[in-house]
Amino acid sequence: MHDYTTAAELLAICDREKISIGELALLREIEISGRSRDEIFAKMKTHFQTMRTSIRRGLEIRTPSPSGLSGGDAAKVLEYAQSGNALLGEDLTRLVAYSCAVLETNAQFGRIVATPTAGSAGIVPACLVLLEETRRLSEDKLTHALFAASGIGVVIAGNAFLAGAQGGCQAEVGSASCIAAAAIVEALDGTPERACAAGTFALINTLGLVCDPIGGYVEVPCVSRNGMFAVHSWLAATLALAGANPRVSLDDAIFAMRDIGRRMPRELRETSLGGLAICPGACALQKSRR
């Protein structure tokens, strides 16, 4: 059997069988679902293709969303990326644009893939599509990396939470950043240990992130937060691939997130009753929409 509940168990199986996290996650899904390898892989590849399409659609948006809170910023960031003067350089600025684009697609009722949630759906797609463009990786390679992301996601979901209503935005964007960082390492042929280190770097540096969307819409600060934390994932993968040591395990980071989420006030867990959602500017926006 290839089941596991913790990152330590995941790593032990990978080491014993000399397989990657993505391969382990695929084998686990075969055993749980009873479906064939080809069927499961084809379904995941379709998810990757949908992610790519959601980016493209978001970059075409020029009009405001129904709430009026988002729309057109991803296109502006992409234009800036292509200007030759982008502060982060063209590639990382495109990463920001791609991640924002998915959230703008979601805000305008386009089709996305929740990875792991709608509010954090831009981070994994942006990271993998940028890898596709900059490293010329194949769809199959990137699909396999998605299995690695899901493999880490299984551990997070089983030991903590993925919803902002339960644990704040650390559970959504933090988890997305974690699985994206691991997927980047997997796509670049890093070891399971390095993939988990990347996930750890991403997660420990998002602990305590609150969920305080203006008006209850997954737009402000969610769109820009996805863009910024896609870069965060890239940096976490960079640290891991360089051999840096996060000093704590991925399980430690996940358990810490669970503890912090349980202690987090209700007002900061997707209720829009605290934080940014009740600042003067947010209240003014709400009044202007009535």
C-alpha positions in Angstrom: 0.0 0.0 0.0 1.0 3.6 -0.6 -1.1 5.4 1.9 0.4 7.9 4.3 -0.9 10.6 6.8 2.2 12.6 7.5 5.1 14.1 5.5 7.5 11.8 7.5 5.5 8.8 6.3 5.5 10.1 2.8 9.2 10.6 2.8 9.8 7.1 4.2 7.8 5.5 1.4 9.6 7.5 -1.2 12.9 6.5 0.2 12.0 2.8 0.6 10.7 2.5 -3.0 13.0 5.1 -4.6 10.2 7.1 -6.1 9.2 10.7 -6.3 6.4 12.4 -4.3 4.4 12.7 -7.6 4.7 9.0 -8.3 3.7 8.1 -4.8 0.6 10.3 -5.0 -0.3 8.7 -8.3 0.1 5.2 -6.9 -2.0 6.2 -3.9 -4.8 7.5 -6.1 -4.8 4.3 -8.2 -5.2 2.2 -5.0 -7.9 4.4 -3.5 -10.0 5.0 -6.7 -9.5 1.7 -8.5 -9.0 3.6 -11.8 -6.1 3.0 -14.1 -2.9 5.0 -14.2 -3.7 6.3 -17.7 -7.1 7.4 -16.7 -5.9 9.2 -13.6 -3.0 10.8 -15.4 -5.2 12.0 -18.2 -7.6 13.6 -15.8 -4.8 15.5 -14.1 -3.4 16.6 -17.4 -6.8 18.1 -18.2 -6.6 20.0 -14.9 -3.3 21.4 -16.0 -4.7 22.5 -19.3 -7.7 24.1 -17.6 -5.2 26.0 -15.4 -3.4 27.3 -18.4 -6.7 28.4 -20.0 -7.7 30.2 -16.8 -4.5 32.2 -16.9 -5.0 33.2 -20.6 -8.6 34.2 -20.0 -7.7 36.3 -17.0 -5.0 38.2 -18.9 -7.7 39.1 -21.5 -10.0 40.8 -18.8 -10.2 44.5 -19.1 -13.6 45.1 -17.5 -14.5 45.2 -13.8 -15.9 42.1 -12.0 -19.6 42.2 -10.9 -18.5 43.5 -7.5 -16.3 46.1 -9.1 -13.4 45.1 -6.8 -11.2 43.5 -9.5 -10.6 43.3 -13.2 -7.7 44.3 -15.5 -4.8 44.3 -13.1 -3.4 41.1 -14.3 -3.2 42.6 -17.8 -1.5 45.7 -16.5 1.1 43.6 -14.7 1.8 41.5 -17.8 2.2 44.7 -19.8 4.7 45.9 -17.2 6.5 42.6 -17.4 7.0 43.1 -21.1 8.1 46.7 -20.8 11.8 45.8 -20.3 11.8 47.8 -17.1 10.1 45.4 -14.7 11.5 45.7 -11.2 11.5 41.9 -10.6 12.5 41.1 -14.2 10.2 39.8 -16.9 9.8 36.2 -15.7 8.9 36.8 -12.1 6.6 39.7 -13.1 4.9 37.4 -15.5 4.5 35.0 -12.6 2.6 37.7 -10.7 0.4 38.5 -13.7 -0.4 34.8 -14.2 -1.4 34.2 -10.6 -3.6 37.3 -10.5 -5.2 36.4 -13.8 -6.6 33.1 -12.4 -8.3 35.0 -9.5 -9.7 37.6 -11.9 -11.0 34.7 -14.0 -12.7 33.3 -10.9 -14.2 36.7 -10.0 -15.8 36.9 -13.5 -17.3 33.4 -13.3 -14.7 31.7 -15.5 -13.6 28.1 -15.0 -10.6 27.5 -12.6 -9.1 24.6 -10.8 -9.2 25.0 -7.0 -5.6 24.4 -5.9 -6.5 23.8 -3.1 -9.3 26.5 -2.9 -10.8 29.1 -5.2 -9.3 31.9 -3.1 -5.8 30.5 -3.6 -6.2 29.0 -7.1 -3.7 31.2 -8.9 -0.4 30.2 -7.3 0.1 26.6 -8.5 -1.0 27.3 -12.1 1.2 30.4 -12.3 4.3 28.6 -11.1 3.8 25.6 -13.4 3.0 27.6 -16.5 6.0 29.8 -15.9 8.1 26.6 -15.7 6.6 25.5 -18.9 7.6 28.7 -20.6 11.0 29.3 -19.1 12.3 25.7 -18.8 10.4 24.2 -21.8 9.0 21.4 -19.6 6.4 19.1 -21.2 2.8 18.8 -20.2 3.5 15.3 -18.8 6.3 16.6 -16.7 4.2 19.4 -15.3 1.2 17.0 -14.8 3.5 14.8 -12.7 4.5 17.9 -10.6 0.8 18.4 -10.0 0.6 15.0 -8.4 3.4 16.1 -6.1 1.4 19.1 -5.2 -1.6 16.9 -4.4 0.6 14.5 -2.5 1.6 17.3 -0.1 -1.9 18.6 -0.1 -3.2 15.3 1.3 -0.9 15.7 4.3 -2.1 19.3 5.0 -5.8 18.4 4.6 -5.4 15.4 6.9 -3.6 17.2 9.7 -4.8 20.8 9.5 -7.2 22.6 7.1 -7.4 24.2 3.7 -10.3 26.6 4.2 -9.9 30.2 5.3 -13.1 29.8 7.4 -11.3 27.2 9.5 -7.7 28.5 9.7 -7.4 31.9 8.0 -5.6 32.6 4.8 -2.5 30.7 6.0 -4.7 27.6 5.3 -5.5 28.8 1.7 -2.6 30.8 0.3 -0.2 29.3 2.8 -1.1 25.8 1.7 -1.2 26.7 -2.0 2.3 28.3 -1.6 3.5 25.1 0.1 2.3 22.7 -2.5 3.4 25.0 -5.4 6.9 25.2 -4.0 7.1 21.4 -3.7 5.7 21.0 -7.2 8.4 23.3 -8.6 11.1 21.2 -7.0 9.6 18.0 -8.3 9.3 19.5 -11.8 13.0 20.3 -11.7 13.9 16.8 -10.6 14.6 17.7 -7.0 14.5 14.9 -4.4 11.4 14.3 -2.2 13.4 15.7 0.8 14.1 19.0 -1.1 10.4 19.2 -2.2 9.3 18.9 1.4 11.9 21.5 2.4 10.5 23.9 -0.2 7.0 23.3 1.1 8.3 23.9 4.7 9.9 27.2 3.7 6.7 28.4 2.1 4.5 27.4 4.9 6.5 28.6 7.9 6.7 32.1 6.3 2.9 32.3 5.9 1.9 31.3 9.4 -0.6 33.6 10.9 -1.9 35.0 7.6 -5.5 36.1 8.2 -8.5 35.8 5.9 -10.2 39.2 5.8 -11.7 39.7 2.3 -13.5 43.0 1.6 -17.2 42.4 1.4 -16.8 38.7 1.5 -15.6 38.6 -2.1 -12.6 36.6 -3.0 -11.0 39.6 -4.7 -9.4 42.1 -2.3 -6.8 41.3 -1.1 -7.0 37.9 -2.6 -6.1 38.8 -6.2 -2.9 40.6 -5.3 -2.1 38.1 -2.5 -2.1 35.3 -5.0 0.3 37.2 -7.2 2.7 38.0 -4.4 2.7 34.5 -2.9 3.4 32.9 -6.3 6.7 34.7 -6.0 6.9 33.4 -2.4 6.6 29.9 -3.7 9.3 30.5 -6.2 11.6 31.8 -3.5 10.8 28.8 -1.2 11.8 26.4 -4.0 14.9 28.4 -4.6 16.0 28.0 -1.0 15.3 24.3 -1.1 17.1 23.7 -4.4 20.1 25.6 -3.0 20.3 23.1 -0.1 19.1 25.5 2.6 17.7 23.9 5.7 14.4 25.1 7.2 15.4 23.6 10.5 11.9 22.2 11.2 10.0 19.6 9.3 7.0 20.0 7.0 4.9 18.2 9.6 6.0 20.7 12.3 4.9 23.5 10.0 1.6 21.9 9.3 0.9 21.3 13.0 1.9 24.9 13.8 -0.6 26.1 11.2 -3.3 24.0 12.7 -2.6 25.4 16.2 -2.5 29.0 15.0 -5.7 28.6 13.0 -7.5 27.2 16.1 -6.4 30.2 18.1 -7.2 32.7 15.4 -10.3 34.9 16.2 -13.4 34.2 14.2 -13.3 37.8 12.9 -10.1 37.0 11.0 -11.3 33.7 9.5 -13.2 34.7 6.3 -16.1 36.4 8.1 -15.2 39.9 6.8 -15.7 41.1 10.4 -12.2 42.2 11.1 -8.8 43.2 9.6 -8.8 44.8 6.2 -12.5 44.1 5.6 -13.5 46.7 8.2 -10.9 49.4 7.5 -12.3 52.9 6.4 -11.4 52.3 2.8 -13.2 49.0 2.7 -16.3 50.4 4.4 -16.3 53.2 1.9 -16.2 50.8 -1.0 -19.1 48.9 0.5 -21.2 52.0 0.8 -20.4 53.1 -2.7 -21.8 49.7 -4.0 -25.2 50.1 -2.3 
